[in-house]
Amino acid sequence: MKLTSLCNRIFVQTILDYHRTDNVDAPIQNPYPQGTIEYYLYLKNWIDTVQWHLEDLIRDPNIDPVAALALKRRIDSSNQDRTDLVERIDSYFLEKHQEVTPLPDATINTESPAWAIDRLSILALKIYHMNDEVQRTDTTPEQHAACERKLNVLLEQQVDLSLAIDQLLTDIAAGRKYMKVYRQMKMYNDPLLNPILYGGKRV
């Protein structure tokens, strides 16, 4: 099975599992053995799915400001978890291909496999929710048609992105491409690097 076929299948499974309760506080029930790529893919999409709904909640025009601040901080924490997990997935691919010697003319890709998979995970969420919009019966014909067009574009994008990821992984395995893991070094959550947190002046 191609890696993206596995990704897309697990992402659909995760989204459906989440929507059994549709609750951002529901505990994750990851069905895959810890440390496997399946485990990481399920966890990745679960984080993305919860964050998708947190982003919806914080846009409520009537939200209490205190609740909004708590949500914003939860979204920041989720973003950090997402970034850490993407780097862990990239480390999985590095370890998998550590015995591969890049060819003399090997090139590096504009993004790593895991960051491309991150986009694929978000795309699965867009497809799920745009399909929900297509299924609505309380919209105008114009809005329905617009949502159908958007859904078709998203489905096409999923095919193209899946192909590109599989090609990249094939090229890495063959030595035609090489990869690196650049730790994101996010500063805003780091008490040693964010001047607001370590007591420096606001700039």
C-alpha atoms as one frame of an Amber mdcrd trajectory, in Angstrom:
protein
   0.000   0.000   0.000   1.292   3.459  -0.875   1.974   5.676   2.091  -0.630
   8.262   1.114  -3.300   5.584   0.708  -2.602   4.657   4.316  -2.631   8.341
   5.336  -5.922   9.107   3.639  -7.588   5.992   5.050  -6.453   6.756   8.601
  -7.388  10.428   8.296 -10.945   9.514   7.287 -11.104   7.020  10.163  -9.886
   9.639  12.641 -12.329  12.310  11.477 -15.242   9.888  11.704 -14.102   8.753
  15.155 -13.969  12.367  16.341 -17.420  13.173  14.993 -19.005  10.348  16.957
 -18.984  12.815  19.845 -18.030  16.073  18.045 -16.517  17.238  21.314 -13.122
  18.963  21.528 -12.667  17.490  25.020 -13.342  13.896  24.017 -10.381  11.635
  24.905  -8.462  10.194  21.986  -8.793   6.442  21.490  -5.867   5.719  19.180
  -6.355   2.134  17.925  -2.781   1.680  16.650   0.309   0.447  18.506   2.392
   3.293  19.895   5.514   4.053  17.866   4.085   2.866  14.547   3.551   5.222
  11.613  -0.164   4.425  11.847  -0.177   5.619  15.460   1.492   8.906  14.502
  -0.850   9.491  11.551  -3.944   8.928  13.696  -2.599  11.214  16.426  -1.637
  13.857  13.863  -5.099  14.022  12.353  -6.775  13.920  15.770  -4.800  17.010
  16.813  -5.746  18.706  13.525  -9.413  17.766  13.891  -9.688  19.073  17.437
  -7.893  22.252  16.444 -10.220  22.714  13.456 -13.152  22.835  15.864 -11.324
  25.030  18.364 -10.792  27.513  15.529 -14.549  27.414  14.861 -15.382  27.998
  18.525 -13.087  30.980  18.940 -14.805  32.747  16.032 -18.145  32.844  17.833
 -19.002  36.590  17.788 -20.667  36.221  21.182 -17.839  34.373  22.902 -16.890
  35.477  26.400 -13.466  37.231  26.266 -12.100  35.095  29.103 -13.186  31.933
  27.312 -11.673  33.271  24.070  -8.307  33.805  25.753  -8.376  30.278  27.153
  -9.182  28.930  23.687  -6.376  30.982  22.107  -3.876  29.540  24.544  -5.204
  26.047  23.902  -4.795  26.596  20.145  -1.212  27.788  20.717  -0.497  24.632
  22.696  -2.116  22.505  19.987   0.050  24.175  17.348   3.133  23.268  19.340
   1.961  19.650  19.648   1.281  19.587  15.903   4.744  20.903  15.079   6.449
  18.464  17.448   4.555  15.559  15.909   5.397  16.588  12.341   9.064  16.566
  13.322   8.621  13.130  14.903   7.094  11.797  11.672   9.984  13.252   9.687
  12.380  11.529  12.084  10.561   8.277  11.281  11.336   8.765   7.577  14.944
   9.715   8.313  15.392   6.553  10.351  13.683   4.459   7.689  16.037   5.704
   4.965  19.200   6.109   7.023  21.007   3.454   4.992  20.268   5.189   1.681
  23.239   6.999   0.151  22.051  10.023  -1.831  23.198  10.093  -5.435  25.805
  12.728  -6.363  23.156  14.825  -8.081  20.480  14.290  -5.406  18.390  17.356
  -4.588  16.437  18.470  -1.557  12.698  19.051  -1.710  11.049  22.359  -0.852
   9.329  20.692   2.116   9.866  17.498   4.051   7.587  14.447   3.725   5.904
  15.064   7.088   5.078  18.695   6.341   3.484  17.547   3.087   1.542  14.930
   5.083   0.478  17.747   7.420  -1.119  19.438   4.405  -2.773  16.150   3.429
  -4.264  15.832   6.915  -5.746  19.337   6.756  -7.018  18.594   3.269  -8.933
  15.567   4.579 -10.660  17.865   7.058 -11.509  20.396   4.353 -13.015  17.637
   2.218 -15.084  16.261   5.107 -16.499  19.636   6.065 -17.025  20.868   2.512
 -18.939  17.675   1.810 -21.095  18.525   4.830 -21.837  21.881   3.210 -22.768
  20.172  -0.057 -25.210  17.932   1.833 -27.032  20.849   3.443 -30.638  21.418
   2.349 -31.057  24.901   3.817 -28.873  26.810   1.344 -29.487  28.525  -1.955
 -28.826  26.712  -5.246 -25.976  29.150  -5.846 -24.285  28.330  -2.542 -24.787
  24.606  -3.123 -23.182  24.837  -6.559 -20.276  26.888  -5.193 -19.634  24.293
  -2.487 -19.748  21.474  -5.024 -17.142  23.267  -7.140 -14.926  23.768  -4.097
 -15.310  20.114  -3.098 -14.256  18.988  -6.564 -11.160  21.178  -6.399 -10.278
  19.794  -2.956 -10.656  16.211  -4.204  -8.423  16.982  -7.178  -5.885  18.577
  -4.873  -5.925  15.461  -2.680  -5.091  13.264  -5.678  -2.288  15.568  -6.800
  -0.779  16.006  -3.345  -0.945  12.265  -2.657   0.894  11.563  -5.906   3.552
  14.180  -5.138   4.170  12.771  -1.640   4.473   9.205  -2.914   6.865  10.364
  -5.640   8.959  12.224  -3.065   9.204   9.166  -0.818  10.134   6.994  -3.798
  12.859   9.467  -4.753  14.218   9.564  -1.191  14.322   5.746  -1.071  16.177
   5.708  -4.416  18.656   8.407  -3.399  17.403  10.919  -5.956  16.228  13.210
  -3.140  17.501  13.704   0.370  15.775  15.177   3.396  16.595  17.013   6.583
  14.568  17.743   9.710  14.715  21.423  10.565  13.491  21.822  14.112  11.013
  24.675  13.983  12.484  26.429  17.008   9.230  28.216  17.743   9.910  31.159
  20.012   6.524  32.306  21.252   5.988  29.320  23.573   9.559  29.295  24.894
   9.990  31.143  28.216  13.672  31.620  27.372  13.042  33.200  23.958   9.770
  35.129  24.167  10.585  38.552  25.738   7.096  38.808  27.216   7.674  35.549
  29.081  11.239  36.206  30.235  10.558  39.805  31.266  12.062  41.721  28.376
  10.540  44.791  26.807   7.748  44.587  24.270   9.032  45.566  20.815
